[in-house]
Amino acid sequence: RSFSQQRSQMADPTWSFRQAERIKLELYIAAKNDRDKEIEKELEALGNQLTQLTQQGNPDATPAELVKQEQQMNALRQQQAQLEQEREIISQAKARLGELQK
């Protein structure tokens, strides 16, 4: 590119905005790359815990025990939802970066 082409691009606010957004997304994704893998492992572990709790159904359980088990399951489901939301944000950032790199 010639210097004049570079200057005209740099003067274009859309180009500047897209460059800044691209750089921010690259940094965010680089920082979250390992987290994405951790989320996958955590979701798997939560799924296993939920399965265990579900299979531990005790017909002789007291109402208090059933409430405690239900609370544990709800807490695990809430953790799952938060992790899935975090993973979705990372996925959206990757998709947007792909659009900006075209």
Secondary structure by P-SEA (a helix, b strand, c coil): ccaaaaaaaaacaaaaaaaaaaaaaaaaaaaaaaaaaaaaaaaaaaaaaaaaaaacccccccaaaaaaaaaaaaaaaaaaaaaaaaaaaaaaaaaaaaaaac
